[in-house]
Amino acid sequence: MYFSGQGKVFIAERDSTTGQPKSFRFVGNVPELKVSLAVEQLEHKESTSGARLLDFRMTKEKKCNLQFVLEDFTAENLEMGMYGTTSVLGAATVTAEEFPDDLVAGDFVRLANPKVSAVVIKDSAGSPVTLTLDTHYRIASADFGTIEILNVASFTQPFTAAYSAAAGGQNVAMFTQPSKERWIRFEGLNTADENKPVLIELYRSLLDPQKEFSPISDELLKMDLEGAVLYDPTKVADAVLGQFGRIVML
């Protein structure tokens, strides 16, 4: 029987107390999924023949590694790949956000919040003067909160901005969480054998952060993740489940 697989990958955090998975999440399209098994051997050579012949071999270590590719650009996948924390941006009303000093025409300034509206910029004179939109500055991007300086004239710097920022949008902060043990579940189809179902489960996987992130590319963005599948002591006595994972030919 030949095998060529496709299917869905689900990932759950593993409960360290019970060894069981918490709620699963479908991670979207996964074009590549690889499980690699390896052993480290202790080898001994005899010393009597003059040829140093191998006369003993013992397995010292067993390893299982995991690699897969995510294509769905979601906050949950980014959080997993970046050891991150996801939060929802709230609405904000800003009254006097200070700009960098010594700005000149052609400079760009980043507001602290995205999705801005009702922007008013003033200088720092004793009686602050209001700059004129599209004469002294322009809103280069309301979504990104980017301001371009067009003419500083004789204004007193630093400038300050008052504006409103809309709620919404997901913020993923990098490296704000420790690595988490996860349960990987593949519900697959053997397309080389009449789409017969195949189940693969890996009980205790520890993923590394994604190696690279390519937001500028001519190709669809892919998140390459890899890690180790660890020995699960809660499965030792279970001949069905094994100690690392299982493959079920349904």
N, C-alpha and C positions, 0 to 999 in steps of 0.2 A: 504494500500500500504506500502510495506517495503522499506527500503533505505539502500544501501551499496554503498559508493561513491569512485570514483577515478577521476582523472582529472589533470588539469594543474593550477598552481598558477602563477599569474602575479602580479608584484609589481611596483608601480610608486610613485615618490615623489608627494606630494599634493601641489598645488599652493595655498598659504595662502590667496591670494587676491581674486581669483575667486572661491575657494573651489573645483576646478576641478583637475583631475589627469594630470600630465605631461606624457611623453611617458612611456609606460609600458615595463617591462623587464621580460621575462620568467626565473624563478629562478631554473629550473631543477626539478629533482625528489623530491617530497614531500610525504613521506610515512605517515605522520600524520599531521592533521590540526584540531584544536579544537577551538570552540567559546563557551565561558562560560558566561551565564547571571546570574546576582545576584541582589537582592534588600536588602536594610536595612530597617527594620520596626520599627516604634515607637508603642509600646504596652502600653495599660493602663489597670489597674485592679481596679475594684470597691472596695469600702471600707465599704459596708453596710451589706453584707451577712455573714461576718465572714469567708468566704472561699476565699477571694481575687480572684474573678473570672475575667477572661479576658473579657472586655466589649467594647474594641475599639482597632483597629489596622489601622495604617496609613503608607503608603510607604513614607519613607524619602529620599531614594537614590536609583538610578538605576545604575548598573555597567555592563560593557561588557569587557571581557578579551579575549585575543587571544594567542594561543600556536601553534607552528608548527615546523617541523623538516626539515632542508635542508640537502641534501646529495651531491649536486654538489659542488666540491671544486674549486670555481672560485674566482678570485680577487674581483668581484662585490659582491658576497655573503659574503666574508670575510670583505670587507669594511662595509657592512651593519651591520654585527654582531659585529664588533669591533669599531664602530664609527670611521672608518679609512679613510685614503686618499690613493688612488692608484696612483703611478707614474711609468713611464717606465725607467729602468736603462739605462743610456747613456754610450757610449764608453769613456774610460779614458786612458791617458798615464801618468804614475807615474814615477818620476825620483829618489826620495829619501825618501821613506816611512820608518820611523824609527821604529825598533822593540823594545820591552821591553828590559831593561838592565838585565844583569846577567842570561842569558839563559844558560841551560845545555843540554847535550845530552838527547833526549827523550821528550823535550818540544815541544809543538805545538804553532804556531803563526798564528793568523788570519790576513790576508790582508784586507784592507778596502774595496776592491772590489772583487766580484766573477768573474768567467769565465776569468781567467788570462792566459797569455802566455808570452813567451820571458822573463822569470824571471831571473834577475841578482841580486845577493846579495853580498854586500861588507861590510868590517868592517870600523871602524872609525879611523884608523891610519892616521898619517899625509899624507902618501901616501897610500890611501885605497887599501887593498888587496881583490881580488875577491875570494869568496868561491866557491868550486867545487861541482857541482850538483852530488848527489848520493854518495858523500864522506863526505861532511860537512853538507849537508841538502838534503832533497828530497821534491818534490811537492806531498804532501799527497792527495790533491784534487785540480785540476785546476778549476773545476766547483765551488767549495766552496771557493777557495782562501785560502787553508790551507797549511802551510809549517811545516814540521817536522825537528827539529834540530838533526843532527846525531853526529857531532863532532865539538866542539868549538875551539879545538886546542889551539894555543896561540894568537888567533885573539883579536883585541881590540873591545870591545863592547861599544855602541849598534851597531848592524848591521843595514844596510839600504837596501831596495829593490827597484829595478826599474823593471817595467813590463807594459804590456798592458792589458787592460780589455775590453772585447767585449761588444757591446750594446745588449740590449734585456733583457727580464725578467721583471716581474711586482713586484713592491715593495709596500706592504700594511703597512702603519704606523698606529699603534694602538692609539686610543683615540686622534685623531687630528681633529675630527669634532664634532659639537654638535648633539644631537639627532634630527632626522628629521621626520616630519609627513608624513605618507605614506598611499596610497590607495591600499588596498588588493583586488584582483579579482580572484575568483575561477571559472573556467569553467569546470564543472564536469559532470560526467555521473552516473546515478543511475543504478548500475549493477544488482540490485535486481528487476528492473522494465524495462527490455528490453533496457537498456542503454539510457534511456530518459535523455535529457540534463537538468542540474540544474545550475543556475548562482547564486553565492553569492558575494556580494560586501560589503566591509567595508570601509567607506569613509575617516576616520581620525584615523589612528592607530599610536601609539607611542611605538616603540619597545625598550625593554631593551637590553643592550649588552649581548651576549651569555654568559651563566653561566660558561661553561668550554670548553676547547679545548684540545682534546686528540690526539696529533700527533703520539703517540706510542700506538698501540692497535692491538689486533687480529681481530677486527671487522672493518667494513667500518666506516670511520669518519662521525659523524653526528653533525650538528650544531643545538642545541636546542634554539629556540628563543621564547620569550613571551613578552607580553606588554598589554597595555590598548587600547580599542577602545573608542575614545572620542566622545562626543556629537558634532555634526556638525551644527552650527547655520545657515549655508546656506541652509539646507534642511528642516527647520522647516515647511514651508508652502507647502511642497511637500508631498502629501499623498501617492504617489507612492514610493518615495525613503525612507521615514522615516527619523529618526534623527541619527541613528548609522550605519545602513546598511540595506540590503534587501536580501531576498531569492526568486528567481524567478524559479518556476517550469515550464520549457519550454516544 
